[in-house]
Amino acid sequence: MARRKISIIGAGFVGATAAHWAAEKELGDVVLVDIIEGIPQGKALDLFEASPVEGFDSKVTGTNNYDETKNSDVVIITSGVPRKPGMSREDLLEINKKIIESVAAQVVERSPNAILIMVTNPLDSMTYLTVKRSGLPKERVIGMAGILDTARYKAFIAMELSVSVEDIQALLLGGHGDEMVPLPRFTTISGIPLSQLLPKETIDRLVDRTRKGGGEIVNLLKTGSAFYAPSAAAIQMTEAILKDKKRILPCCVYLNGEYGLKDICFGVPVKLGAKGVESIIELQLTDEEKALVTKSAESVKKSISELKI
Ligand code: APR
């Protein structure tokens, strides 16, 4: 059986780190693409030269030419500008819109059967833009945000309780912005409801830190935004798809009436498998949770309207 092919567009911090995780996990052969000459080639060669040490057999190549992405199974799109301190994800919209439009067209022309994983911010509107422009079925254009936001939430809970991150199950809804909706009611530690282990004020503080989690990293790094956790999250989605794992993960997908929302890309729990989004899971929410979802959806709608498409 031929190896699976994963193309990663954008060989910057997120793209190159995603290539690292993908190769190490032997999910398939990796093609790293960037507009800057030498960067994808250099990073790919360096990563492949690590393979005899780490013992992985994935082929890793770097290129400036989209022809080498032909017939990819999964394409992870990270090309674009990251945030700097003081910027919101929305501040990136104009410049990243142009990049994503051109990248998505070149990718889809060569890999019409691929599943696209979007990472570039502002995530919800870049995913929407790609759903609208690519001509791909909505099940095959999926935004990476929910896994990252949930991972931050889980990390903060694990730090607070001093327990293994492996024992935390959690879920989060909404757009990839400060209005995201972590759901303490759906958070357990090995089955124990979070509310039995932490007081409400502490949970509120962790939820707030999660909402601002991306900004916390931007303020620390000063020259760019997070990349280890975002790339790991994109690779978890890639693995679920390539291994047809049918995992239940929060992802940004196109909604057509689910959660009372239409014509929007928004973070909800989905089943991820070989076909991409195989189903969308609708949770029974309380009125308070519904109000938070509505608020988050309003800010995503605003961002989408700024795309002017
Ligand atoms: N085609 C291919 N690559 C491009 C293009 C393009 N049209 N335009 C820009 N790039 C490349 C840049 O040359 C750069 O190498 O995208 C890469 C982006 O890398 P970084 O600047 O390191 O940014 P990174 O931290 O990886 O973030 C990328 O992911 O999480 C989001 O908000 C983040 O939108 C940002 C994206």
Residues whose N, C-alpha, C, O or C-beta is under 5 A from the ligand:
A	BS01	APR	G10 A11 G12 F13 V14 G15 V33 D34 I35 I36 T78 S79 G80 V81 P82 R83 I99 V119 T120 N121 G224 S225 A226 P230
